[in-house]
Amino acid sequence: MTGHREHRAASQNSMTARSLPTVETPAALCEAGLQHFRDGRHPDARACCEQALAIDAEHADTQHLMGLLFLHAEQYNDAMAWIVRAIQRAPKPEYLASFATALQRYGRFEEALNVLDKAIQLRPDDAALWRQQGDIRIQLGRLDQAVLSLQHALQLGPNHQDALYKTGAVLHKLGRNEEAIAYLDLSDTLFPDHAPTLEARAWTLYNLKRFAESEAEARRAHQLAPDNADICNNLGLSLRRLGRNDEALAWFEKAIELRPEFVDAFDNRLVALFHLHRFDEVFALSDQMKSLGLSNIVTEWNVTLAQLLTGDFESGWRGHQTRLKLPSAKYPRFPRPMWLGEDSVEGKTILVAADEGLGDTIHFVRYVPLLAKRGARVLLVVQDPLHRLMSDLSGVSLCAPTSNLSTLPDFDMHCPISSLPLAFGTRLDTIPADNPYLPSPPDRLVQAWDNRLGPRTRLRVGLVWSGDPGHVNDLTRSIPLRTLSRILDVDATFVSLQKAPRPSDAAVLRERHDIVDLTADLTDFTETAALIACLDLVITVDTSVAHLAGALGCPTWILLPWTPDYRWLLGRDDSPWYPSVRLFRQSETREYESVLDRVRDELRARAAAFGSGSL
């Protein structure tokens, strides 16, 4: 036992001897201490500093190193005191940078930025200083300036990993995703297997709608950081966009396991269940989120959509008011009370204003004549492209475009147009479905379009294949024109109603000579309505034109994704909103090819009937 204790003591003496320099000058001691600090041996670094300061209490490099030791220990007051002493002796750029770091850690970002500016003035070619300036600007929310700092750091040091990754990440936050991905690609090439780069790259690819690539990058990131809940959540989002909701669900659940109060992952799990048509689980999960205090406006909105889609209008229309609280809501604040059906409107002036998209306005404007029948004077405000068409709507005293909202006369109350179903207590069996309810376009316009289409020798079919690219469900509802082309071998005259086709579709449209394209002259919905009046049938995906054609009473076939917009309900091929509409739904395969095959078969029969004069 005695020998063992002596051996340990000798060993300790040996270690002490190795840790101390043989030449005990302040500079040598400080250099030794700095090496200990870099190697993570902080007590040894502290011992060297104390010996150096015992020889020269004003040795600036040692004072700075003491500041770094306290900074690492998160003792920021002591850290700043030591670093300030060093700066007072010699205001070196590295001292100023350390002082700026201490101020950053304290949350004193403006002061940190000012200190770092002085460091950069002394050493303008130091990439690390510019990178640190970028960090502080990020913390201050000055992202445009941060990008400039980080890009300058990369000019000085092109292979600076932190600056390269952060430049891409900040550009993504600014919505400059094409620029961001270039930096992140380079970061991945130079520094492979860097989890933060892969995470940022996956999310940037997601926002570029490159979902398969996003999935692949998120899987790489997960291998490197398996306990990162954000990576799991983002991987789930990519899978959901790829239509693989079962797989997505598992990743959202994994994210929740890692972070039990991860609200976004709960919301995304609910949406995945929604798209899997597991509605009982949607409602159960919503109740669970409420019990955990995790429910929010997004949750309420998604539950509302499930209620409406499954025909629970009583709960759904009440929940539909949640849309006015969403971040995307654009309904103005009016100085008059909102009318939701409780009070009499007889003898009152009520403002009815558009609050969602063009299709929603067309869909719900059917209630305006009912308001007038209750004795109300109705002021109607609609989007500018609808103004001319809606101006002659029955029951409207004044119709104004949203661009002239500030010039309206006084009114007693207001109602968002999408709140009218709630105000009228609409149930499935009380939907006002008298069609057409929109005013007919002027005869002269109809005749002008008819003349342009030429002799009516074949069935005339209007086509719309895509909607707003920014729509949250655009990926599932829009169809490439090349896919829609499988119905074009039918003996009919096809007429494009598609405004602003996407570049890939425009290229296909130029190749084909079997689609009449006069859309350059569709300047507003009155012109579109006049062209529709010249057609025998409209085939469209779920867009504003679908509502327009239905509201005009035109025979309309709507192509729907597996999980459609709530107003089309589930499991039926007709619409209680539009008697002239037929619905062609995707099956669980979630593809449009089989849907279009059914459309083509029915279209052939309809074209043959037209040719025989029996239509």
C-alpha positions in Angstrom: 0.0 0.0 0.0 2.9 2.4 0.9 4.6 1.8 -2.4 1.4 2.4 -4.3 0.9 5.8 -2.6 4.6 6.8 -3.3 4.1 5.8 -6.9 1.1 8.1 -7.2 2.9 11.0 -5.6 5.9 10.6 -7.8 3.5 10.6 -10.8 1.8 13.8 -9.7 5.2 15.5 -9.2 6.2 14.4 -12.7 3.0 15.9 -14.2 3.5 19.2 -12.4 7.0 19.4 -13.7 5.8 18.8 -17.3 3.1 21.4 -17.1 5.4 24.3 -16.1 7.9 25.9 -18.5 11.5 25.9 -17.6 12.0 29.6 -18.5 9.7 31.6 -16.3 9.3 34.9 -18.2 5.7 36.3 -18.4 5.7 35.8 -22.2 6.8 32.2 -21.9 4.4 31.5 -19.1 1.6 33.1 -21.1 2.5 31.1 -24.2 2.4 27.9 -22.2 -0.9 28.9 -20.6 -2.4 29.6 -24.1 -1.4 26.1 -25.2 -3.0 24.6 -22.1 -6.2 26.7 -22.9 -6.3 25.5 -26.5 -5.9 21.8 -25.3 -8.7 22.2 -22.8 -6.4 22.1 -19.7 -7.9 25.2 -18.1 -6.5 24.8 -14.5 -3.0 24.5 -15.9 -3.6 27.6 -18.1 -4.8 29.5 -15.0 -1.7 28.4 -13.0 0.5 29.8 -15.8 -1.4 33.1 -15.9 -1.1 33.5 -12.2 2.7 32.9 -12.3 3.1 35.4 -15.2 1.0 38.0 -13.5 3.1 37.5 -10.3 6.1 38.6 -12.3 4.3 41.4 -14.3 0.8 42.3 -13.2 0.3 44.4 -16.4 1.3 41.8 -18.9 -1.4 42.4 -21.5 -1.4 39.0 -23.3 -1.8 37.3 -19.9 -4.6 39.6 -18.8 -6.3 38.8 -22.1 -5.8 35.0 -21.5 -7.3 35.4 -18.0 -10.3 37.1 -19.7 -10.7 34.1 -22.0 -10.6 31.7 -19.1 -13.4 33.5 -17.3 -15.3 33.9 -20.6 -15.1 30.1 -21.1 -16.4 29.7 -17.5 -19.3 32.1 -18.4 -18.2 34.5 -15.7 -18.7 37.5 -17.9 -18.1 40.3 -15.5 -14.7 39.0 -14.6 -14.0 38.2 -18.2 -14.7 41.8 -19.3 -12.7 43.2 -16.4 -9.6 41.3 -17.4 -10.0 42.0 -21.2 -10.6 45.7 -20.6 -7.3 45.8 -18.6 -5.5 44.2 -21.5 -7.1 46.7 -24.0 -6.0 49.6 -21.8 -2.5 48.3 -22.0 -2.6 47.5 -25.8 -5.8 47.8 -27.9 -5.0 44.8 -30.1 -7.7 43.6 -32.5 -7.8 40.2 -30.8 -8.5 41.8 -27.5 -11.3 43.9 -28.9 -12.7 40.8 -30.6 -12.7 38.9 -27.3 -14.4 41.9 -25.5 -17.0 41.9 -28.3 -17.6 38.2 -27.7 -18.1 38.9 -24.0 -20.6 41.6 -24.8 -22.4 39.3 -27.2 -22.7 36.6 -24.5 -24.2 39.3 -22.2 -26.7 40.3 -24.9 -25.2 43.7 -25.4 -25.1 43.4 -29.1 -24.9 47.1 -30.1 -21.9 47.7 -27.8 -20.4 44.5 -29.2 -20.8 45.7 -32.8 -19.1 49.1 -31.9 -16.2 47.3 -30.3 -15.8 45.0 -33.2 -15.8 47.9 -35.7 -12.7 49.2 -33.9 -11.0 45.9 -34.2 -11.8 45.8 -38.0 -10.4 49.2 -38.4 -7.1 48.0 -36.9 -7.1 44.7 -38.9 -9.4 45.0 -42.0 -8.0 41.9 -43.7 -9.0 39.5 -40.8 -11.8 37.2 -42.1 -12.6 36.0 -38.5 -13.4 39.6 -37.5 -15.8 40.1 -40.4 -17.4 36.7 -39.6 -17.9 37.8 -36.0 -19.5 41.1 -37.2 -21.8 39.0 -39.3 -22.8 37.0 -36.2 -23.6 40.1 -34.2 -25.7 41.5 -37.1 -27.6 38.2 -37.2 -28.3 38.6 -33.5 -29.5 42.1 -34.1 -31.8 40.9 -36.9 -29.9 42.9 -39.5 -29.8 40.1 -41.9 -29.0 42.0 -45.1 -26.0 43.6 -43.4 -25.0 40.3 -41.9 -24.8 38.8 -45.4 -22.5 41.6 -46.5 -20.2 41.0 -43.5 -20.1 37.2 -44.1 -19.5 37.6 -47.8 -16.6 39.9 -47.1 -15.2 37.3 -44.7 -15.4 34.8 -47.6 -13.6 37.2 -49.9 -10.7 37.3 -47.4 -10.9 33.6 -46.6 -12.9 31.7 -49.2 -12.8 28.4 -47.2 -14.0 29.8 -43.9 -16.5 27.1 -42.9 -18.5 29.1 -40.4 -18.9 32.1 -42.8 -19.8 29.8 -45.7 -22.5 27.9 -43.9 -23.9 31.0 -42.2 -24.1 33.0 -45.5 -26.3 30.3 -46.9 -28.4 30.1 -43.8 -29.0 33.8 -43.7 -29.7 34.1 -47.4 -32.4 31.4 -46.8 -33.9 33.4 -44.0 -34.1 36.4 -46.4 -36.0 34.2 -48.9 -33.0 34.3 -51.3 -33.0 30.5 -51.6 -31.3 30.2 -55.0 -28.3 32.2 -53.7 -28.4 30.3 -50.4 -28.2 26.9 -52.0 -25.1 27.8 -53.9 -23.2 28.7 -50.6 -24.6 25.6 -48.9 -23.6 23.4 -51.8 -20.0 24.7 -51.6 -20.0 24.3 -47.8 -21.1 20.7 -48.2 -18.4 20.1 -50.9 -15.6 21.6 -48.8 -16.7 20.4 -45.4 -18.8 17.2 -45.9 -20.7 15.7 -43.0 -21.3 19.1 -41.3 -24.7 18.6 -39.7 -25.7 22.3 -39.6 -24.9 22.7 -43.3 -27.0 19.7 -44.2 -29.9 20.8 -42.0 -29.9 24.3 -43.6 -29.4 22.8 -47.1 -32.4 20.4 -46.6 -34.6 23.2 -45.5 -33.5 25.5 -48.3 -34.2 22.7 -50.9 -37.6 22.3 -49.3 -38.4 26.0 -49.8 -37.2 25.6 -53.4 -39.8 22.8 -53.7 -37.0 20.3 -54.5 -38.6 17.9 -52.0 -36.8 14.6 -53.0 -33.4 16.3 -52.6 -34.6 17.9 -49.3 -35.5 14.4 -48.1 -32.1 13.0 -49.0 -30.2 15.9 -47.3 -32.4 15.7 -44.1 -31.6 11.9 -43.9 -27.9 12.7 -44.1 -28.3 15.4 -41.4 -30.2 12.9 -39.2 -27.4 10.3 -39.4 -25.0 12.9 -38.0 -27.4 14.5 -35.5 -30.0 11.8 -34.6 -31.3 13.7 -31.6 -32.1 16.9 -33.5 -35.9 17.3 -33.4 -35.9 20.0 -36.1 -34.2 17.7 -38.6 -36.8 15.0 -37.9 -39.7 17.5 -38.3 -38.2 18.9 -41.6 -37.7 15.4 -43.0 -41.4 14.7 -42.2 -42.4 17.8 -44.1 -40.4 16.8 -47.2 -42.0 13.3 -47.1 -45.5 14.9 -46.7 -44.9 17.1 -49.8 -43.9 13.9 -51.7 -47.3 12.4 -50.8 -45.7 9.9 -48.4 -47.8 10.8 -45.3 -47.5 7.5 -43.6 -43.7 7.9 -43.5 -44.0 11.6 -42.6 -46.2 10.7 -39.6 -43.4 8.5 -38.1 -40.9 11.4 -38.4 -43.2 13.9 -36.7 -43.8 11.4 -33.9 -40.0 11.0 -33.6 -39.6 14.8 -33.4 -42.2 14.9 -30.6 -40.3 12.1 -28.7 -37.2 14.2 -28.8 -39.0 17.4 -27.9 -42.3 16.6 -26.1 -43.6 20.2 -26.5 -42.6 20.7 -30.1 -45.8 22.5 -31.3 -44.8 22.6 -35.0 -44.3 18.8 -35.0 -47.7 18.3 -33.3 -49.3 20.5 -36.0 -47.6 18.7 -38.8 -48.6 15.3 -37.3 -52.2 16.5 -37.3 -51.9 17.6 -41.0 -50.5 14.2 -42.0 -53.4 12.5 -40.3 -55.7 14.9 -42.2 -54.2 13.9 -45.5 -54.5 10.3 -44.6 -58.2 10.8 -43.9 -57.8 9.6 -40.3 -60.2 12.3 -39.1 -61.1 10.7 -35.8 -57.4 10.8 -34.9 -57.2 14.4 -36.1 -59.9 15.4 -33.6 -58.3 13.2 -30.8 -54.9 14.8 -31.4 -56.4 18.2 -31.2 -58.0 17.4 -27.9 -54.6 16.1 -26.7 -52.9 19.3 -27.7 -55.4 21.4 -25.8 -54.9 19.3 -22.7 -51.1 19.9 -23.0 -51.5 23.6 -23.7 -50.0 23.2 -27.1 -53.1 24.1 -29.3 -52.8 27.3 -31.3 -54.4 29.2 -34.2 -52.9 26.9 -36.8 -54.2 23.8 -34.9 -57.7 25.3 -34.7 -57.6 26.1 -38.4 -56.6 22.7 -39.5 -59.3 21.1 -37.2 -61.8 23.5 -38.8 -60.9 22.3 -42.3 -61.4 18.7 -41.1 -64.8 19.6 -39.7 -66.0 21.3 -42.9 -64.5 18.6 -45.2 -66.4 15.9 -43.3 -69.7 17.9 -43.4 -69.8 19.2 -39.8 -70.9 22.7 -40.8 -72.2 23.6 -37.4 -68.8 23.4 -35.8 -66.9 24.2 -39.0 -68.4 27.6 -39.8 -67.7 28.7 -36.2 -64.1 27.5 -36.5 -63.9 29.1 -39.9 -63.6 32.5 -38.2 -60.1 31.4 -37.1 -58.8 32.3 -40.5 -59.1 36.0 -39.5 -56.4 35.4 -36.8 -54.0 33.6 -39.1 -50.7 35.4 -40.0 -51.8 35.4 -43.6 -55.1 37.2 -42.9 -55.6 40.4 -44.8 -59.1 41.5 -43.7 -59.0 45.2 -42.8 -60.0 46.5 -39.4 -63.2 48.5 -39.7 -64.5 51.0 -37.1 -68.0 49.3 -37.1 -69.2 46.0 -35.5 -68.9 42.8 -37.4 -72.2 41.2 -38.3 -72.4 37.4 -37.9 -76.2 37.0 -38.2 -77.3 37.8 -34.6 -78.8 41.2 -35.3 -81.4 42.4 -37.8 -80.0 44.1 -40.9 -83.3 45.6 -42.0 -82.8 49.2 -42.8 -79.0 49.0 -42.1 -76.1 49.5 -44.4 -73.7 46.5 -44.3 -70.3 46.3 -45.9 -69.5 42.9 -47.3 -65.8 42.6 -48.1 -63.6 40.0 -49.7 -61.3 38.4 -47.2 -59.8 35.4 -49.0 -59.0 34.4 -52.6 -60.9 35.1 -55.8 -62.6 31.7 -55.8 -63.8 32.3 -52.2 -65.3 35.6 -53.2 -67.2 34.1 -56.2 -68.3 31.1 -54.0 -69.8 33.2 -51.2 -71.1 36.2 -53.0 -74.3 34.1 -53.5 -75.4 35.3 -50.0 -75.5 38.9 -51.0 -78.9 38.8 -52.6 -80.2 37.1 -49.5 -78.9 40.0 -47.4 -80.7 42.4 -49.6 -83.9 40.4 -49.2 -83.6 40.9 -45.4 -83.8 44.7 -46.0 -80.1 45.5 -45.9 -78.4 48.1 -48.1 -75.3 46.1 -49.2 -71.9 47.7 -50.0 -69.8 45.0 -51.7 -66.0 45.2 -51.9 -64.3 42.7 -54.1 -60.9 42.2 -55.7 -60.2 44.4 -58.6 -60.4 41.7 -61.3 -63.9 40.8 -60.1 -65.2 44.4 -59.8 -66.8 44.8 -63.2 -68.5 41.4 -63.1 -69.9 41.9 -59.6 -71.1 45.5 -60.1 -74.4 44.2 -61.5 -75.0 41.5 -58.9 -78.5 41.4 -57.6 -79.0 43.1 -54.3 -75.8 45.2 -54.4 -76.3 48.9 -53.8 -72.6 49.8 -54.5 -69.7 47.6 -55.6 -66.2 48.8 -55.1 -62.8 47.3 -55.8 -60.4 46.7 -52.9 -58.1 49.3 -54.4 -60.8 52.0 -53.6 -61.5 50.8 -50.0 -60.8 54.2 -48.5 -63.5 56.0 -50.5 -66.5 54.0 -49.3 -69.6 55.7 -47.9 -70.4 55.2 -44.2 -72.0 51.9 -43.1 -73.5 50.4 -39.9 -71.8 47.0 -39.8 -69.5 44.8 -41.8 -69.1 41.1 -42.6 -66.2 39.3 -44.3 -67.6 37.5 -47.3 -66.4 34.1 -46.2 -68.3 34.6 -42.9 -71.7 34.7 -44.6 -72.2 30.9 -44.4 -71.9 31.3 -40.6 -74.1 34.3 -40.5 -76.8 32.4 -42.4 -76.4 29.3 -40.3 -75.7 27.2 -43.4 -76.1 23.4 -43.2 -75.7 20.9 -46.0 -79.4 20.9 -46.6 -79.7 24.7 -46.6 -76.9 25.7 -49.0 -78.2 28.4 -51.3 -77.6 26.7 -54.7 -79.7 28.7 -57.1 -77.6 28.9 -60.3 -76.6 30.9 -62.0 -76.3 33.6 -59.4 -73.7 35.8 -61.1 -74.9 38.4 -63.6 -74.6 37.3 -67.2 -71.7 39.0 -69.1 -72.8 41.6 -71.7 -74.2 40.1 -75.0 -71.7 42.1 -77.1 -68.8 40.6 -75.3 -70.1 37.1 -75.6 -70.7 37.6 -79.3 -67.2 39.0 -79.8 -65.7 35.9 -78.2 -68.0 33.6 -80.1 -66.9 35.2 -83.4 -63.2 34.7 -82.5 -63.8 31.0 -81.8 -65.3 30.6 -85.3 -68.0 28.1 -86.4 -69.4 25.9 -83.7 -68.8 22.5 -85.4 -67.5 20.6 -82.4 -67.9 20.5 -78.7 -66.1 23.5 -77.2 -64.2 22.6 -74.0 -62.5 25.2 -71.8 -59.3 24.0 -69.9 -57.6 25.1 -66.7 -54.8 23.0 -65.4 -53.0 25.0 -62.7 -53.7 27.5 -60.0 -51.7 30.0 -57.9 -48.2 28.5 -57.5 -48.1 30.1 -54.0 -51.1 28.2 -52.8 -50.4 25.9 -49.9 -51.8 22.9 -51.7 -50.7 23.8 -55.2 -48.5 20.7 -55.5 -51.6 18.4 -55.2 -54.2 20.4 -57.1 -52.3 21.6 -60.2 -51.5 19.4 -63.2 -48.8 19.9 -65.7 -50.3 20.6 -69.2 -48.3 17.6 -70.5 -50.3 15.3 -68.2 -53.6 16.9 -69.1 -52.7 16.4 -72.8 -53.9 12.7 -72.5 -57.5 14.0 -73.0 -56.7 16.1 -76.1 -57.2 13.3 -78.6 -61.0 13.7 -78.2 -62.8 15.2 -81.2 -63.5 18.6 -79.6 -62.3 22.2 -79.7 -60.2 22.9 -76.7 -59.9 26.5 -75.4 -57.4 27.6 -72.8 -58.8 29.6 -69.9 -55.4 29.3 -68.2 -54.0 32.7 -67.3 -50.2 33.0 -66.8 -49.2 29.4 -67.5 -45.9 28.3 -65.9 -42.9 28.3 -68.1 -42.9 24.6 -68.6 -46.6 24.6 -69.5 -46.2 27.6 -71.8 -43.5 25.7 -73.7 -46.0 22.7 -74.2 -48.7 25.1 -75.1 -46.6 26.6 -77.9 -46.0 23.1 -79.2 -49.6 22.2 -79.5 -52.0 23.5 -82.2 -55.1 21.7 -80.8 -55.6 24.3 -78.0 -57.0 27.7 -78.8 -55.2 30.2 -76.7 -56.8 33.7 -76.5 -56.0 34.3 -72.8 -53.9 37.4 -73.5 -57.2 39.2 -73.8 -58.8 37.9 -70.6 -58.2 41.1 -68.8 -60.7 40.5 -66.0 -63.4 38.0 -64.9 -66.0 39.7 -67.1 -64.0 38.7 -70.2 -63.5 35.2 -68.8 -67.2 34.9 -68.1 -68.0 36.0 -71.6 -65.7 33.4 -73.1 -67.1 30.7 -70.8 -70.6 31.6 -72.1 -69.4 30.5 -75.5 -68.3 27.0 -74.3 -70.2 23.8 -73.8 -68.0 22.5 -70.9 -65.2 23.6 -68.7 -62.7 21.1 -67.4 -60.6 22.6 -64.6 -58.6 21.9 -61.5 -59.7 23.6 -58.3 -59.2 27.3 -59.1 -61.3 30.5 -59.2 -62.3 29.6 -62.8 -64.0 26.4 -61.3 -66.1 28.7 -59.1 -66.8 31.1 -61.9 -68.0 28.5 -64.3 -70.1 26.9 -61.6 -71.6 30.2 -60.5 -72.5 30.9 -64.2 -74.3 27.6 -64.5 -71.9 26.3 -67.1 -71.4 22.5 -67.1 -68.1 22.1 -65.2 -65.9 19.1 -64.5 -63.5 19.7 -61.6 -60.4 17.5 -61.1 -59.8 17.0 -57.4 -56.9 15.7 -55.4 -57.3 12.8 -52.9 -57.7 15.4 -50.1 -59.6 18.3 -51.7 -60.5 21.7 -50.5 -63.2 21.5 -47.8 -66.0 22.8 -49.9 -66.0 19.8 -52.2 -66.5 17.4 -49.2 -65.7 13.7 -49.5 -67.0 10.7 -51.4 -69.4 12.4 -53.9 -69.2 13.3 -57.6 -71.6 16.2 -57.3 -71.5 19.5 -55.4 -74.3 20.8 -53.3 -72.9 24.3 -54.0 -73.0 24.1 -57.8 -75.7 21.9 -59.5 -73.8 22.1 -62.9 -70.6 20.8 -61.4 -69.3 17.2 -61.6 -66.3 16.1 -59.4 -63.6 13.8 -60.7 -61.6 12.7 -57.7 -58.2 11.0 -57.3 -58.3 7.6 -55.7 -56.0 6.6 -52.9 -53.3 6.2 -55.5 -53.2 10.1 -55.5 -52.3 10.4 -59.2 -54.2 12.2 -62.0 -53.6 9.8 -64.9 -56.4 7.5 -64.0 -58.7 10.5 -63.3 -57.9 11.9 -66.7 -58.6 8.5 -68.3 -62.1 8.6 -66.8 -62.5 12.2 -68.0 -61.4 11.2 -71.5 -64.0 8.4 -71.7 -66.8 10.6 -70.6 -65.6 13.4 -72.8 -65.6 11.2 -75.9 -69.2 10.2 -75.2 -70.2 13.9 -74.8 -68.4 14.9 -78.0 -70.1 12.1 -79.9 -73.5 13.2 -78.5 -72.7 16.7 -79.6 -71.8 15.5 -83.1 -75.0 13.5 -83.4 -77.0 16.5 -82.3 -78.4 14.7 -79.2 -76.6 16.8 -76.6 
